[in-house]
C-alpha cells in the first residue's frame, strides 16, 4: 500500500492537511499525473497519521504499469493554528502561501 506518514512536530495543532502524491523516478517527478486525497481536518501536536494512497481497482488500472510499484513524491499543504497556510514541498522546503 502506498501512502505517507504525516507528523505534526509542533506544539500546536495543524488543520486542513492535504497531500498530493506525484509519481517519481530517481527522486524526480515523472509524467503520470498527481493524485489528491481527502484531507486530515486536524492533526494534534506531536501526532503522526498515515494517509494511504487508495485507488479503486479501475483507477489503479489507469496508472501506467511502470509507476505501479514506483516511488511517489509527496507535497503537503496545511494551515497552522494562527490560520496561516503553508506548503511542505516534496524536497522538504516549507513555504508560507498567504
C-alpha positions as CSV (number, residue, x, y, z in Angstrom):
1,X,0.0,0.0,0.0
2,X,1.3,3.4,-0.9
3,X,0.9,6.3,1.5
4,X,2.6,8.9,3.6
5,X,3.1,9.4,7.3
6,X,2.3,12.9,8.2
7,X,3.7,14.2,11.5
8,X,2.9,17.4,13.3
9,X,6.2,18.2,15.1
10,X,4.9,21.5,16.5
11,X,3.4,22.3,19.9
12,X,0.2,23.4,18.3
13,X,-2.4,21.6,16.2
14,X,-2.4,22.0,12.4
15,X,-5.5,22.0,10.2
16,X,-6.8,21.2,6.7
17,X,-3.9,18.9,5.7
18,X,-4.0,18.0,2.0
19,X,-1.4,15.6,0.5
20,X,-0.5,15.5,-3.2
21,X,1.1,12.2,-4.4
22,X,3.2,12.6,-7.5
23,X,4.8,9.7,-9.3
24,X,8.6,9.9,-9.3
25,X,11.7,8.1,-10.6
26,X,15.1,8.5,-9.0
27,X,13.7,11.3,-6.9
28,X,12.4,13.3,-9.8
29,X,8.8,13.8,-10.8
30,X,7.6,11.8,-13.8
31,X,4.6,12.1,-16.1
32,X,1.6,10.3,-15.0
33,X,-0.4,12.9,-13.1
34,X,-0.8,13.8,-9.5
35,X,-3.3,12.2,-7.1
36,X,-5.2,14.2,-4.5
37,X,-6.9,12.6,-1.5
38,X,-9.1,13.5,1.4
39,X,-7.7,15.9,3.9
40,X,-7.0,15.5,7.6
41,X,-9.1,18.1,9.3
42,X,-7.0,18.4,12.5
43,X,-3.6,16.8,13.5
44,X,-2.8,17.4,17.2
45,X,0.7,18.4,18.3
46,X,3.3,15.7,18.1
47,X,1.0,13.1,16.5
48,X,1.5,11.1,13.3
49,X,-1.1,9.9,10.9
50,X,-0.8,7.5,8.0
51,X,-2.5,8.8,4.8
52,X,-3.0,5.9,2.4
53,X,-2.9,6.4,-1.3
54,X,-6.1,4.4,-2.0
55,X,-7.0,3.7,-5.6
56,X,-10.1,1.9,-6.7
57,X,-9.3,-1.1,-9.0
58,X,-10.4,0.8,-12.1
59,X,-8.3,3.8,-11.1
60,X,-5.3,1.5,-10.4
61,X,-5.7,0.1,-14.0
62,X,-5.3,3.7,-15.3
63,X,-1.9,4.1,-13.6
64,X,0.9,3.4,-16.1
65,X,2.4,0.0,-15.5
66,X,5.9,1.4,-14.8
67,X,4.5,3.6,-12.0
68,X,2.6,0.9,-10.1
69,X,5.4,-0.2,-7.9
70,X,7.3,3.1,-8.0
71,X,8.1,5.9,-5.7
72,X,5.9,8.9,-5.1
73,X,7.0,12.4,-4.1
74,X,4.5,14.0,-1.6
75,X,3.7,17.6,-1.2
76,X,1.5,18.7,1.7
77,X,-0.5,21.8,2.3
78,X,-1.8,22.8,5.7
79,X,-3.0,25.6,7.9
80,X,-1.3,26.4,11.2
81,X,-3.1,27.4,14.5
82,X,-2.8,31.1,13.5
83,X,-4.6,30.5,10.2
84,X,-1.5,30.8,8.0
85,X,-1.4,28.4,5.0
86,X,1.8,26.5,4.3
87,X,3.2,24.1,1.7
88,X,5.8,21.5,2.6
89,X,7.3,20.6,-0.8
90,X,8.4,17.1,-1.8
91,X,12.0,18.2,-1.2
92,X,11.2,19.4,2.4
93,X,11.0,23.1,1.8
94,X,8.4,24.9,3.9
95,X,6.8,27.9,2.2
96,X,4.1,30.3,3.5
97,X,1.4,30.8,0.9
98,X,-0.6,33.7,2.4
